[in-house]
Amino acid sequence: MKKVSLVNLADGESATVVGFDSGHGASARLEAMGIRVGKKIKKLGGMFMKGPITVEVGQTRVGMGHGMASKVMVEPDQ
């Protein structure tokens, strides 16, 4: 399996969170949003030119900036 950044997923694609490419502060913020290692995540959409990205974790929809989303490392579902 290959590990990619959340921003590299296609709209509508699902993946499993495998880690964070960030410091403790950003990791804690992501975990507070419900984005944790081992959780399934689905990219609902991204805006043009590095705009915000919307994801679904469980029954919750979360929006985050492109920079924050680029720190979420995922393994795409087959």
C-alpha positions in Angstrom: 0.0 0.0 0.0 1.2 3.5 -0.7 0.9 6.4 1.7 -0.2 9.8 0.2 -1.3 13.1 1.5 -5.1 13.8 1.9 -4.9 16.5 -0.8 -3.8 13.9 -3.3 -7.1 11.9 -3.0 -9.7 12.3 -5.7 -13.1 13.8 -4.7 -15.3 11.0 -3.3 -12.3 8.7 -2.6 -12.0 7.0 0.8 -8.9 6.1 2.7 -7.6 5.2 6.2 -5.6 7.7 8.2 -2.1 6.3 8.8 -0.3 9.3 10.4 0.4 13.0 10.5 3.4 14.8 8.9 3.3 17.6 11.5 4.3 18.7 15.0 2.4 18.0 18.2 0.2 21.1 18.0 -1.2 20.4 14.5 -1.6 16.7 15.3 -3.6 17.5 18.5 -5.8 19.9 16.4 -6.5 17.2 13.8 -7.4 14.7 16.6 -9.7 17.2 18.1 -11.6 17.3 14.8 -12.0 13.5 14.9 -9.2 12.8 12.4 -7.2 10.0 14.1 -4.9 7.3 13.0 -6.8 4.2 12.0 -10.1 6.1 11.1 -11.7 5.9 7.7 -11.9 9.3 6.0 -13.6 10.3 2.7 -12.6 13.4 0.7 -15.8 15.1 -0.3 -14.3 17.9 -2.2 -11.5 20.4 -2.6 -11.5 24.0 -3.9 -9.5 25.2 -6.9 -6.0 26.6 -6.3 -5.2 25.2 -2.8 -8.5 26.2 -1.3 -10.2 24.4 1.7 -10.9 20.7 1.6 -14.0 19.0 3.0 -13.8 15.5 4.4 -16.2 13.1 6.1 -15.1 11.2 9.2 -17.8 8.9 10.5 -21.0 11.0 10.3 -19.2 14.3 10.7 -18.2 16.7 7.9 -15.1 18.7 8.5 -13.6 21.6 6.5 -9.8 22.4 6.7 -7.3 24.4 4.9 -5.1 23.0 2.2 -2.0 23.3 4.4 -3.5 21.3 7.3 -4.9 18.7 4.9 -1.5 18.2 3.3 -0.2 17.0 6.7 -2.7 14.2 6.9 -1.2 11.0 5.6 -3.6 8.3 4.3 -3.7 4.9 2.6 -6.3 4.9 -0.2 -8.9 2.1 -0.1 -8.6 -0.4 -3.0 
